[in-house]
Amino acid sequence: AQSVTQLDSQVPVFEEAPVELRCNYSSSVSVYLFWYVQYPNQGLQLLLKYLSGSTLVKGINGFEAEFNKSQTSFHLRKPSVHISDTAEYFCAVSATDGQGGKLIFGQGTELSVKP
Amino acid sequence: DAGVTQSPTHLIKTRGQQVTLRCSPKSGHDTVSWYQQALGQGPQFIFQYYEEEERQRGNFPDRFSGHQFPNYSSELNVNALLLGDSALYLCASSSGLRPGTEQFFGPGTRLTVL
């Protein structure tokens, strides 16, 4: 079984400041890792994913994440945030040997960017 | 190219009633997954359909059932509604069953049970 823990439920930050949203996971099998963003009253949009290869993954909207297998972490970062980045962010995993890629999500981190 | 669409947008039901939610996958996709997102929580996997069969199921009671049609669209049915079933129900579509394949999410159906 897999589980995902997002270490911060809310992250307030000022515009143009850097931000890091933390994600740790637990799994008895190898996993793929994902970050999704959810804007108010909308569905989820994929920001980036790690399947294999380089542990530093670049995504859309200037976000990047680093997979750390020894620490079972997949933290999301952005060097300079914008007001428009205000949203809920979800970290998720799926087993590499699982049919169909069932996603297991964390509880979410609410990013609030202030002017 | 239309993305994943869901209907209705909002729904209000009373305890004990039954509800059907609908999902049309993104063009070219043949796999549909359903998730329940309670307020302030992350989405939880309900089940997944491929080739008109349920392929995987999460930890949800039998009151939750589904169906996939030959055109790949899908329905989620919930019987004997409980107050705790109030949530945003998300449909996600993808191509095939290969792990790691990107899932595209619809805007969701907000179900309120009174």
Interface residues (C-beta under 8 A of the other chain):
Chain A: V4 Y32 Y36 N41 Q42 G43 L44 Q45 L46 K49 L51 F90 A92 S94 A95 T96 D97 G98 Q99 G100 G101 K102 L103 I104 F105 G106 Q107 G108
Chain B: V4 T31 S33 Y35 G40 Q41 G42 P43 Q44 F45 Q48 Y50 R55 Q56 G58 L90 A92 S94 L97 R98 P99 G100 T101 E102 Q103 F104 F105 G106 P107 G108
